[in-house]
Amino acid sequence: MKIGDKLLKELTKRYEPDSTIDKKFGRYDLTFRTDGDGNPVMLFIGTRDAAGRINGNRFTRVTVRDAEGKVVKDHWDAKGRT
């Protein structure tokens, strides 16, 4: 599965720091965790079961910054099925 442009736009927003966010995006259920700055860093996308777990795919965000704090690289890596 590939993360599309619309979902990437949703994942570039800032959210509450150090929290877990549950959302609905189109036909998919999303759960993502944020870092201390409020940026999503781990994404679970798929369908939510009765226990609240996501059956689908897991992605992690890789952000590389230079010495001044500017973002050099920012992409999402697929980590497999959940």
Secondary structure, 3 states (H helix, E strand, C coil): CCCCHHHHHHHCCCCCCCCEEEEEECCEEEEEEECCCCCEEEEEEEEECCCCCEEEEEEEEEEEECCCCCEEEEEEEEEEEC
